[in-house]
Amino acid sequence: MKPPTSLVALLAVLSATLPAPQPVHAAGFQSQRAIAAGEVDLPALLAGLERQRANAIVRRDVAALRHLMDRQYYHVDSRGRVRSKTELLTGLERNDFGFRLYEIESTEVQVLEGGSAALVTGTFRSLQAGVSAKPLRFRFAHLWIRQPDGWKSSFHQSTAIRPARS
């Protein structure tokens, strides 16, 4: 499945501003030598980081999210609301929103820019906190950027998957 043209254009703009690839230490076990030798399975690593991100959202683990997110993180939720990293983390800290369930169902990883960026697309299901919350499914696109201190989530876009009308 190819990403929409507008997303490809966004990725091109974002990747044009990226610094040259640096050593990666995401998840605390990678070495520059292992990456250069092709010994690191980047799709598996990024799928694991996606699961870490989802678990941190449910646990409201702001410290873990802060570490996983780029300082210029850009978040577009399924209703079109845009939040910066600070706005999203502050909202979680203030209990403006929360989740009882946030589970990745599928991921597809596309490594970009010679391994300095990756587009992760897939689906997740969630259940917000609250008595009247209903389980929902979403399609997502995340942009991850390789930085000196590891892979960082730089962009999030989600769209609700509505049941087909009969």
Rosetta blueprint (number, residue, H / E / L):
1 M L
2 K L
3 P L
4 P L
5 T H
6 S H
7 L H
8 V H
9 A H
10 L H
11 L H
12 A H
13 V H
14 L H
15 S H
16 A H
17 T L
18 L L
19 P L
20 A L
21 P L
22 Q L
23 P L
24 V L
25 H L
26 A H
27 A H
28 G H
29 F L
30 Q L
31 S L
32 Q H
33 R H
34 A H
35 I H
36 A H
37 A L
38 G L
39 E L
40 V L
41 D L
42 L H
43 P H
44 A H
45 L H
46 L H
47 A H
48 G H
49 L H
50 E H
51 R H
52 Q H
53 R H
54 A H
55 N H
56 A H
57 I H
58 V H
59 R H
60 R L
61 D L
62 V H
63 A H
64 A H
65 L H
66 R H
67 H H
68 L H
69 M E
70 D E
71 R E
72 Q E
73 Y E
74 Y E
75 H E
76 V E
77 D L
78 S L
79 R L
80 G L
81 R L
82 V E
83 R E
84 S E
85 K H
86 T H
87 E H
88 L H
89 L H
90 T H
91 G H
92 L H
93 E H
94 R L
95 N L
96 D L
97 F L
98 G L
99 F E
100 R E
101 L E
102 Y E
103 E E
104 I E
105 E E
106 S E
107 T E
108 E E
109 V E
110 Q E
111 V E
112 L E
113 E H
114 G H
115 G H
116 S L
117 A E
118 A E
119 L E
120 V E
121 T E
122 G E
123 T E
124 F E
125 R E
126 S E
127 L E
128 Q E
129 A L
130 G L
131 V L
132 S L
133 A L
134 K L
135 P L
136 L E
137 R E
138 F E
139 R E
140 F E
141 A E
142 H E
143 L E
144 W E
145 I E
146 R E
147 Q E
148 P L
149 D L
150 G E
151 W E
152 K E
153 S E
154 S E
155 F E
156 H E
157 Q E
158 S E
159 T E
160 A E
161 I L
162 R L
163 P L
164 A L
165 R L
166 S L
